[in-house]
């Protein structure tokens, strides 16, 4: 099956490339499509998009495809791509940038639960300067439960509560559940970094 023809528009491409490069700190124009990143990406087969393809989308100015693909949401930030890349391009920083751009454009996340977990992680980190497991899961599960309730999925709600309860009990039994509220010493510094990342 032939590949779709990409429509290249220089003005659109330049604007998108400049924005992604500035926000991610990665030099996309140094990518020469050797595909070494693709060979090592653990989620490329599942998402249907590999790091080199994502970079190509940006370089040709295909903003819609760049913001709406599973790699942006399912990238596990393992940094295998950057380790293999001869030009040290870290795709994880690019996917994070595209994720933020997608949120700013009010696009619906392709995997809502991943977006909810990401938001819960950032909220918890913003409060204490580091992630607290109890707070993180409380924020995440509350948001998930309200969504299931709004859709009338009572069975899904019950199954989620049961599964999380069993997991919590098992972790407590193995002394892997941390109930303390640890904080970093200089939370103001962490908060300033957090606000800077949000453009405030």
CORMO-V424739 format. One record per residue. PSI is psi in radians with two decimals (* if undefined). OMEGA is omega in degrees with one decimal (999 if undefined). D_FIRST is the distance of its C-alpha to the first C-alpha in Angstrom with 1 decimal. Layout:
BEGIN
psi: {PSI PSI}
omega: {OMEGA OMEGA}
d_first: {D_FIRST D_FIRST}
END
This chain:
BEGIN
psi: {2.21 2.60 2.59 2.56 2.24 2.28 2.06 2.20 1.96 -0.78 -0.78 -0.78 -0.83 -0.77 -0.79 -0.80 -0.79 -0.73 -0.83 -0.71 -0.75 -0.75 -0.52 -0.36 0.32 2.43 1.55 -0.51 -0.17 -0.06 2.14 0.43 0.77 -0.36 0.31 -0.58 -0.70 -0.65 -0.44 -0.11 2.10 -0.27 0.01 -0.74 -0.68 -0.66 -0.35 0.02 2.25 2.86 -0.70 -0.64 -0.67 -0.77 -0.69 -0.71 -0.77 -0.77 -0.56 -0.03 0.34 1.31 -0.70 -0.82 -0.62 -0.63 -0.37 1.24 2.70 -0.42 -0.62 -0.67 -0.42 0.02 2.23 0.11 0.80 -0.27 0.34 -0.67 -0.82 -0.58 -0.65 -0.45 2.22 -0.29 0.23 0.68 2.11 1.76 -0.48 -0.61 -0.50 -0.77 -0.63 -0.70 -0.79 -0.59 -0.77 -0.70 -0.65 -0.73 -0.75 -0.54 0.04 0.65 2.51 2.22 2.46 -0.49 1.55 -0.65 -0.61 -0.71 -0.72 -0.72 -0.72 -0.78 -0.71 -0.72 -0.83 -0.65 -0.81 -0.76 -0.68 -0.55 -0.83 -0.17 -0.17 2.85 2.28 2.11 -0.74 -0.84 -0.76 -0.89 -0.55 -0.78 -0.83 -0.85 -0.62 -0.79 -0.73 -0.78 -0.74 -0.65 -0.75 -0.69 -0.74 -0.53 -0.02 0.38 1.23 -0.62 -0.77 -0.68 -0.82 -0.74 -0.70 -0.78 -0.73 -0.82 -0.77 -0.60 -0.77 -0.75 -0.76 -0.73 -0.73 -0.72 -0.67 -0.73 -0.61 0.17 0.69 0.05 2.16 2.00 -0.22 2.68 1.32 2.44 2.64 2.80 -0.76 1.38 -0.49 -0.65 -0.75 -0.74 -0.66 -0.72 -0.72 -0.83 -0.64 -0.72 -0.45 -0.02 0.44 *}
omega: {-177.5 178.1 178.0 -179.9 179.6 178.4 -176.8 175.5 -172.6 -176.6 179.3 -179.2 -177.2 -178.9 -178.6 -179.7 -178.8 -179.3 -177.9 179.5 -178.7 -175.7 -178.0 -176.9 -178.4 179.6 -177.3 -176.3 176.6 178.3 177.2 171.1 176.8 175.3 174.9 177.2 -179.0 -178.0 -177.5 -176.4 -177.3 -178.7 -177.2 -179.0 -179.1 -176.1 -178.8 178.6 177.5 -177.3 -179.2 178.0 179.0 178.7 178.5 177.7 -179.3 -177.1 179.0 176.2 179.4 -174.4 -178.0 179.5 -179.5 -179.0 -175.6 173.9 -173.3 -179.8 178.8 -175.9 -176.0 176.0 -176.9 178.4 178.7 178.4 173.8 -179.1 -179.1 178.4 -178.9 -173.5 178.7 179.4 173.6 176.7 -179.2 -176.8 179.8 178.3 177.1 179.8 178.0 177.4 179.9 177.0 178.2 178.5 178.1 178.1 -179.2 178.9 179.7 176.2 179.6 -179.8 -179.6 176.7 -174.4 -177.7 176.8 178.1 179.2 179.4 178.4 179.3 179.1 178.5 -178.7 179.0 179.7 179.3 179.9 -179.1 -169.3 -177.1 174.3 -176.2 170.7 -173.1 -178.4 -179.3 179.9 -177.0 177.4 179.0 -177.6 -176.8 178.6 179.0 179.5 -178.7 -179.7 178.1 179.2 179.5 179.3 179.5 179.0 -178.9 -177.3 179.3 178.8 177.7 -178.2 -179.9 179.0 179.2 -179.9 -179.1 179.9 176.9 178.1 179.5 179.3 179.4 179.9 178.8 178.3 179.7 -179.3 178.6 178.1 178.6 -177.4 -176.6 -179.9 178.6 -179.3 178.7 173.0 -176.7 -176.2 -178.7 -179.4 179.2 177.9 179.9 178.8 176.9 179.2 -179.9 178.5 179.5 178.3 178.7 -178.6 999}
d_first: {0.0 3.8 6.6 9.2 12.2 15.2 18.5 21.3 24.8 27.5 30.1 27.9 26.4 29.9 31.4 28.8 28.9 32.7 33.1 30.9 32.5 36.0 35.6 33.8 35.8 32.7 31.9 28.1 28.5 29.3 25.8 24.2 21.1 22.3 20.6 23.7 23.8 20.4 21.7 24.7 23.6 24.7 22.8 19.5 17.7 19.4 18.8 15.2 16.7 18.6 21.6 20.1 17.3 20.1 22.2 19.6 19.4 23.2 23.5 21.4 23.4 20.9 23.7 22.3 19.4 21.8 24.3 22.2 20.3 21.5 22.2 25.0 26.7 26.0 26.7 29.7 31.2 31.6 31.4 29.6 27.3 30.5 32.2 29.4 28.8 30.8 31.6 32.5 30.1 30.6 27.6 29.7 31.9 29.0 27.7 31.4 31.7 28.6 30.1 33.3 31.8 29.9 33.3 35.1 32.7 33.5 29.9 29.6 28.6 25.5 27.7 31.2 33.0 31.9 33.2 36.4 37.0 36.4 38.9 41.4 41.2 42.0 44.8 46.4 46.2 47.7 50.7 51.7 50.1 48.3 46.4 48.7 46.9 49.0 48.6 44.8 44.2 46.8 45.0 41.5 42.7 44.8 41.8 39.7 42.5 43.1 39.5 39.7 43.1 41.9 39.2 41.8 40.2 43.5 42.2 39.6 42.5 44.7 42.1 41.4 45.2 45.8 43.1 44.2 47.9 47.3 45.4 48.2 50.9 49.3 48.9 52.6 53.8 52.2 53.6 50.2 50.8 52.4 54.7 56.2 55.3 54.9 54.9 54.4 57.6 56.3 54.3 54.9 52.9 49.9 50.2 50.3 47.1 45.5 46.6 45.4 41.9 42.0 43.3 46.7}
END
